[in-house]
Amino acid sequence: MKCPVCKDVTLLMSEKKGIEIDYCPECRGIWLDRGELEKLIATEEKIENRKEEKNIEIKQTPRKKESFISEIFELFGE
């Protein structure tokens, strides 16, 4: 397929997160087929939700002491 902007440059294909994306190596334009933008957005939302879930899990777990130096500071109320 030819680039709609450059007219004579053939689009290259790349796969991102399981979705094929056509791009122009000349003008750097990105061209998506019908429904691909929605798939990219849905995939990104899933990734963000997983990150948020991990952050919640991390906050709920008890904090481990990093070293004996941190224990010393805790003894002195720092």
Biopython code that builds the backbone (N, CA, C, O; Angstrom):
import numpy as np
from Bio.PDB.StructureBuilder import StructureBuilder

atoms = [
    (1, "MET", "N", (0.850, -1.178, 0.000)),
    (1, "MET", "CA", (0.000, 0.000, 0.000)),
    (1, "MET", "C", (0.896, 1.242, 0.000)),
    (1, "MET", "O", (1.946, 1.258, 0.643)),
    (2, "LYS", "N", (0.481, 2.262, -0.711)),
    (2, "LYS", "CA", (1.242, 3.511, -0.813)),
    (2, "LYS", "C", (0.789, 4.507, 0.259)),
    (2, "LYS", "O", (-0.361, 4.490, 0.697)),
    (3, "CYS", "N", (1.706, 5.361, 0.666)),
    (3, "CYS", "CA", (1.404, 6.392, 1.649)),
    (3, "CYS", "C", (0.420, 7.397, 1.046)),
    (3, "CYS", "O", (0.651, 7.898, -0.054)),
    (4, "PRO", "N", (-0.676, 7.697, 1.752)),
    (4, "PRO", "CA", (-1.640, 8.665, 1.244)),
    (4, "PRO", "C", (-1.069, 10.078, 1.128)),
    (4, "PRO", "O", (-1.589, 10.890, 0.362)),
    (5, "VAL", "N", (-0.003, 10.383, 1.881)),
    (5, "VAL", "CA", (0.585, 11.721, 1.850)),
    (5, "VAL", "C", (1.677, 11.806, 0.790)),
    (5, "VAL", "O", (1.669, 12.703, -0.054)),
    (6, "CYS", "N", (2.615, 10.864, 0.841)),
    (6, "CYS", "CA", (3.780, 10.903, -0.057)),
    (6, "CYS", "C", (3.475, 10.376, -1.452)),
    (6, "CYS", "O", (4.204, 10.681, -2.396)),
    (7, "LYS", "N", (2.443, 9.615, -1.594)),
    (7, "LYS", "CA", (1.939, 9.072, -2.858)),
    (7, "LYS", "C", (2.817, 7.983, -3.477)),
    (7, "LYS", "O", (2.282, 6.987, -3.964)),
    (8, "ASP", "N", (4.142, 8.135, -3.477)),
    (8, "ASP", "CA", (4.987, 7.161, -4.162)),
    (8, "ASP", "C", (5.790, 6.278, -3.202)),
    (8, "ASP", "O", (6.578, 5.450, -3.659)),
    (9, "VAL", "N", (5.616, 6.428, -1.914)),
    (9, "VAL", "CA", (6.363, 5.659, -0.923)),
    (9, "VAL", "C", (5.475, 4.525, -0.405)),
    (9, "VAL", "O", (4.318, 4.732, -0.042)),
    (10, "THR", "N", (6.049, 3.329, -0.383)),
    (10, "THR", "CA", (5.322, 2.168, 0.118)),
    (10, "THR", "C", (5.360, 2.149, 1.644)),
    (10, "THR", "O", (6.410, 2.343, 2.256)),
    (11, "LEU", "N", (4.198, 1.913, 2.241)),
    (11, "LEU", "CA", (4.103, 1.846, 3.694)),
    (11, "LEU", "C", (4.782, 0.578, 4.211)),
    (11, "LEU", "O", (4.737, -0.468, 3.564)),
    (12, "LEU", "N", (5.400, 0.679, 5.357)),
    (12, "LEU", "CA", (5.975, -0.466, 6.029)),
    (12, "LEU", "C", (5.023, -0.887, 7.137)),
    (12, "LEU", "O", (4.186, -0.105, 7.588)),
    (13, "MET", "N", (5.164, -2.149, 7.574)),
    (13, "MET", "CA", (4.265, -2.659, 8.596)),
    (13, "MET", "C", (5.049, -2.999, 9.849)),
    (13, "MET", "O", (6.151, -3.543, 9.783)),
    (14, "SER", "N", (4.462, -2.670, 10.995)),
    (14, "SER", "CA", (5.053, -2.991, 12.286)),
    (14, "SER", "C", (3.944, -3.527, 13.178)),
    (14, "SER", "O", (2.779, -3.161, 13.023)),
    (15, "GLU", "N", (4.314, -4.397, 14.112)),
    (15, "GLU", "CA", (3.312, -4.924, 15.035)),
    (15, "GLU", "C", (3.576, -4.376, 16.432)),
    (15, "GLU", "O", (4.684, -4.501, 16.955)),
    (16, "LYS", "N", (2.582, -3.782, 17.021)),
    (16, "LYS", "CA", (2.654, -3.233, 18.372)),
    (16, "LYS", "C", (1.493, -3.785, 19.173)),
    (16, "LYS", "O", (0.331, -3.585, 18.821)),
    (17, "LYS", "N", (1.813, -4.480, 20.250)),
    (17, "LYS", "CA", (0.798, -5.032, 21.148)),
    (17, "LYS", "C", (-0.218, -5.876, 20.393)),
    (17, "LYS", "O", (-1.412, -5.842, 20.691)),
    (18, "GLY", "N", (0.268, -6.637, 19.410)),
    (18, "GLY", "CA", (-0.588, -7.539, 18.656)),
    (18, "GLY", "C", (-1.401, -6.888, 17.557)),
    (18, "GLY", "O", (-2.266, -7.534, 16.967)),
    (19, "ILE", "N", (-1.143, -5.627, 17.270)),
    (19, "ILE", "CA", (-1.895, -4.902, 16.245)),
    (19, "ILE", "C", (-0.928, -4.444, 15.158)),
    (19, "ILE", "O", (0.112, -3.851, 15.447)),
    (20, "GLU", "N", (-1.283, -4.725, 13.908)),
    (20, "GLU", "CA", (-0.433, -4.326, 12.789)),
    (20, "GLU", "C", (-0.655, -2.847, 12.475)),
    (20, "GLU", "O", (-1.784, -2.397, 12.282)),
    (21, "ILE", "N", (0.436, -2.116, 12.429)),
    (21, "ILE", "CA", (0.380, -0.678, 12.167)),
    (21, "ILE", "C", (1.190, -0.394, 10.910)),
    (21, "ILE", "O", (2.342, -0.812, 10.796)),
    (22, "ASP", "N", (0.586, 0.314, 9.975)),
    (22, "ASP", "CA", (1.284, 0.725, 8.757)),
    (22, "ASP", "C", (1.880, 2.101, 9.004)),
    (22, "ASP", "O", (1.227, 2.982, 9.564)),
    (23, "TYR", "N", (3.138, 2.280, 8.578)),
    (23, "TYR", "CA", (3.765, 3.594, 8.743)),
    (23, "TYR", "C", (4.612, 3.923, 7.526)),
    (23, "TYR", "O", (5.087, 3.039, 6.813)),
    (24, "CYS", "N", (4.788, 5.227, 7.309)),
    (24, "CYS", "CA", (5.564, 5.714, 6.176)),
    (24, "CYS", "C", (6.975, 6.058, 6.659)),
    (24, "CYS", "O", (7.133, 6.866, 7.573)),
    (25, "PRO", "N", (7.989, 5.458, 6.059)),
    (25, "PRO", "CA", (9.355, 5.761, 6.474)),
    (25, "PRO", "C", (9.794, 7.166, 6.041)),
    (25, "PRO", "O", (10.781, 7.692, 6.555)),
    (26, "GLU", "N", (9.079, 7.758, 5.116)),
    (26, "GLU", "CA", (9.436, 9.090, 4.602)),
    (26, "GLU", "C", (8.858, 10.211, 5.467)),
    (26, "GLU", "O", (9.606, 11.028, 6.005)),
    (27, "CYS", "N", (7.541, 10.251, 5.599)),
    (27, "CYS", "CA", (6.901, 11.339, 6.356)),
    (27, "CYS", "C", (6.621, 10.947, 7.810)),
    (27, "CYS", "O", (6.184, 11.780, 8.605)),
    (28, "ARG", "N", (6.872, 9.677, 8.156)),
    (28, "ARG", "CA", (6.681, 9.134, 9.500)),
    (28, "ARG", "C", (5.207, 9.099, 9.912)),
    (28, "ARG", "O", (4.893, 9.024, 11.100)),
    (29, "GLY", "N", (4.310, 9.152, 8.934)),
    (29, "GLY", "CA", (2.881, 9.045, 9.211)),
    (29, "GLY", "C", (2.514, 7.631, 9.623)),
    (29, "GLY", "O", (3.127, 6.662, 9.175)),
    (30, "ILE", "N", (1.519, 7.524, 10.469)),
    (30, "ILE", "CA", (1.042, 6.232, 10.941)),
    (30, "ILE", "C", (-0.383, 6.055, 10.454)),
    (30, "ILE", "O", (-1.214, 6.956, 10.571)),
    (31, "TRP", "N", (-0.652, 4.872, 9.902)),
    (31, "TRP", "CA", (-1.962, 4.609, 9.319)),
    (31, "TRP", "C", (-2.533, 3.355, 9.947)),
    (31, "TRP", "O", (-1.898, 2.301, 9.938)),
    (32, "LEU", "N", (-3.729, 3.470, 10.489)),
    (32, "LEU", "CA", (-4.396, 2.356, 11.145)),
    (32, "LEU", "C", (-5.609, 1.918, 10.336)),
    (32, "LEU", "O", (-6.294, 2.737, 9.723)),
    (33, "ASP", "N", (-5.861, 0.621, 10.345)),
    (33, "ASP", "CA", (-7.067, 0.102, 9.710)),
    (33, "ASP", "C", (-8.249, 0.307, 10.652)),
    (33, "ASP", "O", (-8.071, 0.646, 11.821)),
    (34, "ARG", "N", (-9.435, 0.101, 10.142)),
    (34, "ARG", "CA", (-10.645, 0.287, 10.926)),
    (34, "ARG", "C", (-10.592, -0.578, 12.194)),
    (34, "ARG", "O", (-10.304, -1.774, 12.135)),
    (35, "GLY", "N", (-10.872, 0.042, 13.321)),
    (35, "GLY", "CA", (-10.934, -0.673, 14.588)),
    (35, "GLY", "C", (-9.605, -0.813, 15.318)),
    (35, "GLY", "O", (-9.593, -1.195, 16.488)),
    (36, "GLU", "N", (-8.485, -0.515, 14.664)),
    (36, "GLU", "CA", (-7.180, -0.694, 15.307)),
    (36, "GLU", "C", (-6.913, 0.349, 16.391)),
    (36, "GLU", "O", (-6.270, 0.029, 17.391)),
    (37, "LEU", "N", (-7.374, 1.558, 16.229)),
    (37, "LEU", "CA", (-7.192, 2.574, 17.262)),
    (37, "LEU", "C", (-7.927, 2.159, 18.540)),
    (37, "LEU", "O", (-7.393, 2.296, 19.641)),
    (38, "GLU", "N", (-9.146, 1.655, 18.387)),
    (38, "GLU", "CA", (-9.919, 1.207, 19.539)),
    (38, "GLU", "C", (-9.216, 0.046, 20.242)),
    (38, "GLU", "O", (-9.215, -0.029, 21.471)),
    (39, "LYS", "N", (-8.616, -0.864, 19.459)),
    (39, "LYS", "CA", (-7.880, -1.988, 20.053)),
    (39, "LYS", "C", (-6.663, -1.497, 20.828)),
    (39, "LYS", "O", (-6.379, -1.990, 21.920)),
    (40, "LEU", "N", (-5.945, -0.529, 20.269)),
    (40, "LEU", "CA", (-4.782, 0.028, 20.960)),
    (40, "LEU", "C", (-5.196, 0.694, 22.277)),
    (40, "LEU", "O", (-4.535, 0.516, 23.300)),
    (41, "ILE", "N", (-6.279, 1.453, 22.246)),
    (41, "ILE", "CA", (-6.758, 2.131, 23.446)),
    (41, "ILE", "C", (-7.174, 1.108, 24.500)),
    (41, "ILE", "O", (-6.834, 1.260, 25.673)),
    (42, "ALA", "N", (-7.902, 0.073, 24.097)),
    (42, "ALA", "CA", (-8.339, -0.956, 25.036)),
    (42, "ALA", "C", (-7.146, -1.683, 25.647)),
    (42, "ALA", "O", (-7.140, -1.967, 26.845)),
    (43, "THR", "N", (-6.143, -1.983, 24.838)),
    (43, "THR", "CA", (-4.947, -2.653, 25.336)),
    (43, "THR", "C", (-4.216, -1.767, 26.334)),
    (43, "THR", "O", (-3.759, -2.248, 27.371)),
    (44, "GLU", "N", (-4.102, -0.489, 26.034)),
    (44, "GLU", "CA", (-3.426, 0.448, 26.932)),
    (44, "GLU", "C", (-4.184, 0.577, 28.256)),
    (44, "GLU", "O", (-3.563, 0.658, 29.316)),
    (45, "GLU", "N", (-5.504, 0.595, 28.204)),
    (45, "GLU", "CA", (-6.304, 0.675, 29.428)),
    (45, "GLU", "C", (-6.099, -0.558, 30.296)),
    (45, "GLU", "O", (-6.039, -0.448, 31.521)),
    (46, "LYS", "N", (-5.992, -1.738, 29.675)),
    (46, "LYS", "CA", (-5.746, -2.967, 30.429)),
    (46, "LYS", "C", (-4.392, -2.901, 31.130)),
    (46, "LYS", "O", (-4.269, -3.302, 32.287)),
    (47, "ILE", "N", (-3.389, -2.402, 30.439)),
    (47, "ILE", "CA", (-2.046, -2.290, 31.020)),
    (47, "ILE", "C", (-2.073, -1.321, 32.196)),
    (47, "ILE", "O", (-1.487, -1.603, 33.241)),
    (48, "GLU", "N", (-2.742, -0.188, 32.041)),
    (48, "GLU", "CA", (-2.828, 0.793, 33.119)),
    (48, "GLU", "C", (-3.550, 0.216, 34.334)),
    (48, "GLU", "O", (-3.143, 0.451, 35.472)),
    (49, "ASN", "N", (-4.627, -0.542, 34.090)),
    (49, "ASN", "CA", (-5.362, -1.159, 35.193)),
    (49, "ASN", "C", (-4.480, -2.139, 35.958)),
    (49, "ASN", "O", (-4.532, -2.193, 37.187)),
    (50, "ARG", "N", (-3.668, -2.916, 35.233)),
    (50, "ARG", "CA", (-2.762, -3.857, 35.894)),
    (50, "ARG", "C", (-1.738, -3.119, 36.731)),
    (50, "ARG", "O", (-1.411, -3.552, 37.836)),
    (51, "LYS", "N", (-1.224, -2.003, 36.215)),
    (51, "LYS", "CA", (-0.251, -1.214, 36.974)),
    (51, "LYS", "C", (-0.885, -0.694, 38.261)),
    (51, "LYS", "O", (-0.264, -0.732, 39.323)),
    (52, "GLU", "N", (-2.120, -0.208, 38.164)),
    (52, "GLU", "CA", (-2.812, 0.304, 39.345)),
    (52, "GLU", "C", (-3.041, -0.805, 40.365)),
    (52, "GLU", "O", (-2.888, -0.582, 41.566)),
    (53, "GLU", "N", (-3.411, -2.010, 39.893)),
    (53, "GLU", "CA", (-3.617, -3.133, 40.793)),
    (53, "GLU", "C", (-2.322, -3.498, 41.506)),
    (53, "GLU", "O", (-2.335, -3.790, 42.702)),
    (54, "LYS", "N", (-1.208, -3.484, 40.788)),
    (54, "LYS", "CA", (0.082, -3.797, 41.396)),
    (54, "LYS", "C", (0.445, -2.751, 42.439)),
    (54, "LYS", "O", (0.963, -3.093, 43.502)),
    (55, "ASN", "N", (0.181, -1.483, 42.150)),
    (55, "ASN", "CA", (0.471, -0.420, 43.113)),
    (55, "ASN", "C", (-0.348, -0.612, 44.389)),
    (55, "ASN", "O", (0.171, -0.406, 45.486)),
    (56, "ILE", "N", (-1.594, -0.995, 44.264)),
    (56, "ILE", "CA", (-2.437, -1.231, 45.438)),
    (56, "ILE", "C", (-1.876, -2.395, 46.245)),
    (56, "ILE", "O", (-1.810, -2.327, 47.472)),
    (57, "GLU", "N", (-1.461, -3.486, 45.544)),
    (57, "GLU", "CA", (-0.901, -4.635, 46.235)),
    (57, "GLU", "C", (0.381, -4.266, 46.970)),
    (57, "GLU", "O", (0.599, -4.713, 48.096)),
    (58, "ILE", "N", (1.210, -3.475, 46.360)),
    (58, "ILE", "CA", (2.479, -3.075, 46.964)),
    (58, "ILE", "C", (2.219, -2.233, 48.215)),
    (58, "ILE", "O", (2.891, -2.411, 49.231)),
    (59, "LYS", "N", (1.252, -1.322, 48.144)),
    (59, "LYS", "CA", (0.946, -0.461, 49.281)),
    (59, "LYS", "C", (0.392, -1.257, 50.455)),
    (59, "LYS", "O", (0.577, -0.860, 51.606)),
    (60, "GLN", "N", (-0.282, -2.368, 50.192)),
    (60, "GLN", "CA", (-0.896, -3.143, 51.253)),
    (60, "GLN", "C", (0.084, -4.098, 51.930)),
    (60, "GLN", "O", (-0.173, -4.538, 53.051)),
    (61, "THR", "N", (1.186, -4.424, 51.288)),
    (61, "THR", "CA", (2.145, -5.345, 51.888)),
    (61, "THR", "C", (2.999, -4.605, 52.907)),
    (61, "THR", "O", (3.322, -3.433, 52.712)),
    (62, "PRO", "N", (3.370, -5.282, 53.995)),
    (62, "PRO", "CA", (4.205, -4.619, 55.001)),
    (62, "PRO", "C", (5.566, -4.245, 54.429)),
    (62, "PRO", "O", (6.133, -4.966, 53.608)),
    (63, "ARG", "N", (6.072, -3.118, 54.874)),
    (63, "ARG", "CA", (7.348, -2.612, 54.387)),
    (63, "ARG", "C", (8.495, -3.374, 55.038)),
    (63, "ARG", "O", (8.529, -3.539, 56.257)),
    (64, "LYS", "N", (9.422, -3.831, 54.229)),
    (64, "LYS", "CA", (10.597, -4.528, 54.737)),
    (64, "LYS", "C", (11.662, -3.508, 55.079)),
    (64, "LYS", "O", (11.791, -2.480, 54.416)),
    (65, "LYS", "N", (12.415, -3.798, 56.107)),
    (65, "LYS", "CA", (13.519, -2.918, 56.462)),
    (65, "LYS", "C", (14.637, -3.135, 55.454)),
    (65, "LYS", "O", (14.957, -4.265, 55.086)),
    (66, "GLU", "N", (15.223, -2.025, 55.019)),
    (66, "GLU", "CA", (16.206, -2.083, 53.958)),
    (66, "GLU", "C", (17.580, -2.542, 54.445)),
    (66, "GLU", "O", (18.274, -3.266, 53.731)),
    (67, "SER", "N", (17.982, -2.132, 55.649)),
    (67, "SER", "CA", (19.295, -2.507, 56.162)),
    (67, "SER", "C", (19.356, -2.239, 57.651)),
    (67, "SER", "O", (18.422, -1.692, 58.237)),
    (68, "PHE", "N", (20.454, -2.627, 58.250)),
    (68, "PHE", "CA", (20.603, -2.377, 59.677)),
    (68, "PHE", "C", (20.701, -0.887, 59.970)),
    (68, "PHE", "O", (20.374, -0.451, 61.074)),
    (69, "ILE", "N", (21.147, -0.103, 58.996)),
    (69, "ILE", "CA", (21.238, 1.347, 59.191)),
    (69, "ILE", "C", (19.835, 1.938, 59.341)),
    (69, "ILE", "O", (19.621, 2.820, 60.173)),
    (70, "SER", "N", (18.886, 1.462, 58.548)),
    (70, "SER", "CA", (17.517, 1.973, 58.674)),
    (70, "SER", "C", (16.928, 1.578, 60.023)),
    (70, "SER", "O", (16.130, 2.329, 60.585)),
    (71, "GLU", "N", (17.305, 0.414, 60.556)),
    (71, "GLU", "CA", (16.842, 0.014, 61.885)),
    (71, "GLU", "C", (17.388, 0.958, 62.958)),
    (71, "GLU", "O", (16.682, 1.305, 63.905)),
    (72, "ILE", "N", (18.632, 1.367, 62.805)),
    (72, "ILE", "CA", (19.243, 2.293, 63.753)),
    (72, "ILE", "C", (18.498, 3.625, 63.751)),
    (72, "ILE", "O", (18.213, 4.182, 64.811)),
    (73, "PHE", "N", (18.180, 4.143, 62.544)),
    (73, "PHE", "CA", (17.452, 5.400, 62.449)),
    (73, "PHE", "C", (16.073, 5.284, 63.085)),
    (73, "PHE", "O", (15.600, 6.232, 63.713)),
    (74, "GLU", "N", (15.418, 4.126, 62.928)),
    (74, "GLU", "CA", (14.110, 3.933, 63.532)),
    (74, "GLU", "C", (14.207, 3.958, 65.052)),
    (74, "GLU", "O", (13.301, 4.450, 65.724)),
    (75, "LEU", "N", (15.303, 3.431, 65.597)),
    (75, "LEU", "CA", (15.494, 3.446, 67.053)),
    (75, "LEU", "C", (15.569, 4.870, 67.603)),
    (75, "LEU", "O", (15.110, 5.144, 68.711)),
    (76, "PHE", "N", (16.154, 5.772, 66.811)),
    (76, "PHE", "CA", (16.332, 7.140, 67.251)),
    (76, "PHE", "C", (15.220, 8.077, 66.780)),
    (76, "PHE", "O", (15.306, 9.295, 66.938)),
    (77, "GLY", "N", (14.167, 7.480, 66.194)),
    (77, "GLY", "CA", (13.008, 8.282, 65.789)),
    (77, "GLY", "C", (13.212, 9.126, 64.567)),
    (77, "GLY", "O", (12.498, 10.114, 64.399)),
    (78, "GLU", "N", (14.132, 8.801, 63.715)),
    (78, "GLU", "CA", (14.377, 9.581, 62.493)),
    (78, "GLU", "C", (13.420, 9.136, 61.413)),
    (78, "GLU", "O", (13.455, 9.664, 60.302)),
]
sb = StructureBuilder()
sb.init_structure("model")
sb.init_model(0)
sb.init_chain("A")
sb.init_seg("    ")
for serial, (resi, resn, name, xyz) in enumerate(atoms, 1):
    if name == "N":
        sb.init_residue(resn, " ", resi, " ")
    sb.init_atom(name, np.array(xyz, "f"), 0.0, 1.0, " ", f" {name:<3s}", serial, name[0])
structure = sb.get_structure()
